[in-house]
Amino acid sequence: MFAHLLEVMGNPMIGETTGQDFERYKIERLKLVKAGTVNLELRVAKSLFNQALNWGYLMRSPMRLVK
């Protein structure tokens, strides 16, 4: 998953990542794998950003509007 994220987004700092980055990732990834795989990967990313919120690294998650 992370290798694919790097291909689409580059290597931004956690606070520089936007919901649009993940929407772009979703569109590009759906060209290669099934929707269930993309949904699983997005759930993992949402979980990571939620933990970053809990730890105080972020004020809001860029994943909050990603469907």
SULHU-V893192 format. One record per backbone hydrogen bond with DSSP energy under -0.5 kcal/mol. NH is the residue of the N-H (numbers start at 1). CO is the residue of the C=O. If there is no record, write none. Layout:
NH;CO / NH;CO
//
This chain:
5;1 / 6;2 / 7;3 / 8;4 / 9;5 / 10;5 / 10;6 / 16;13 / 17;13 / 17;14 / 22;18 / 23;19 / 24;20 / 25;21 / 26;22 / 27;23 / 28;24 / 29;25 / 30;26 / 31;27 / 31;28 / 32;29 / 33;29 / 37;34 / 38;34 / 39;35 / 40;36 / 41;37 / 42;38 / 43;39 / 44;40 / 45;41 / 46;42 / 47;43 / 48;44 / 49;45 / 50;46 / 51;47 / 52;48 / 53;49 / 54;50 / 55;51 / 56;53 / 57;52 / 58;52 / 64;61 / 65;62 / 66;63
//
